[in-house]
Amino acid sequence: MTTDVQRKTSVKPQLDRPKRHKVILLNDDYTPRDFVVQVLKAVFRIGGETAYKIMYVAHTRGACVVSVYPRDVAETKASEANDLAKDAGHPLQFTTEPEE
């Protein structure tokens, strides 16, 4: 007597996590430090002391990673921060790039 047994195997597709993007603050010699700190606090919800440290690192090294987000969130936050600077007449700039 022969019994045919079928096995059910379910294969779950493995999804890659979406690539995250860094938001980078670029230093310039014209935007007031207090304004940079205000933007960091308002757009990125960063506390005062941390915002000051990020601003200072960008000031001394030329750039600083502010935070890491999914691509669409990173681009939206960088755009919002750039718009605030532009509206205030400052050349402050934020960029994004993929996290390695």
C-alpha positions in Angstrom: 0.0 0.0 0.0 1.4 3.3 -1.1 0.5 6.6 0.5 1.2 9.9 -1.3 1.7 12.7 1.1 2.0 16.2 -0.2 3.9 18.7 1.9 2.8 22.2 1.9 5.7 24.6 2.3 5.1 28.2 2.3 7.9 30.5 1.2 7.8 33.9 2.6 9.4 36.4 0.2 12.3 38.2 1.8 12.0 41.9 1.5 15.0 44.2 1.7 14.6 47.0 4.1 14.3 50.3 2.4 17.6 52.1 2.1 17.8 54.9 4.7 19.1 58.3 3.9 21.2 60.7 5.9 20.2 64.4 6.2 23.3 66.4 6.2 23.8 70.0 7.4 26.3 71.9 5.4 28.2 74.8 6.9 28.2 78.3 5.5 29.8 81.4 6.8 26.7 83.6 6.7 23.8 82.0 8.5 23.6 82.9 12.2 24.3 80.0 14.5 21.1 80.7 16.5 19.0 80.4 13.3 20.6 77.0 12.5 19.8 75.8 16.0 16.2 77.0 15.6 15.8 75.1 12.3 17.2 71.9 13.8 14.8 72.2 16.7 11.7 73.0 14.6 12.2 70.6 11.7 14.0 67.7 13.2 12.6 68.0 16.8 16.0 68.0 18.3 16.6 69.3 21.8 18.5 72.6 22.3 21.8 71.1 23.5 21.9 68.5 20.8 21.0 71.0 18.1 23.8 73.3 19.3 26.3 70.4 19.1 25.2 69.4 15.6 25.5 73.1 14.5 28.9 73.3 16.0 30.2 70.1 14.4 29.0 71.4 11.0 30.6 74.8 11.7 34.0 73.2 12.5 34.1 70.3 10.1 32.1 71.7 7.2 29.2 69.3 7.5 27.3 67.1 10.0 24.8 64.3 9.8 21.6 65.5 11.4 19.6 62.3 11.4 18.8 59.2 9.3 15.3 58.5 7.9 13.6 56.6 5.1 14.3 58.3 1.8 11.0 60.2 1.5 11.1 61.5 5.1 14.7 62.6 4.7 14.0 64.5 1.5 10.9 66.1 3.0 12.8 67.3 6.2 15.7 68.6 4.2 13.4 70.5 1.9 11.4 71.9 4.8 14.6 73.1 6.5 15.9 74.6 3.2 12.6 76.4 2.7 12.8 77.9 6.2 16.3 79.2 5.5 15.4 80.6 2.1 12.3 82.3 3.5 14.5 84.0 6.1 17.1 85.0 3.5 19.8 82.7 4.7 22.0 80.4 2.5 21.7 77.5 5.0 21.6 74.2 3.1 20.6 70.6 4.0 21.2 67.7 1.7 20.5 64.0 1.7 22.4 60.9 0.7 22.0 57.2 1.0 23.3 55.6 4.2 26.1 53.1 3.5 
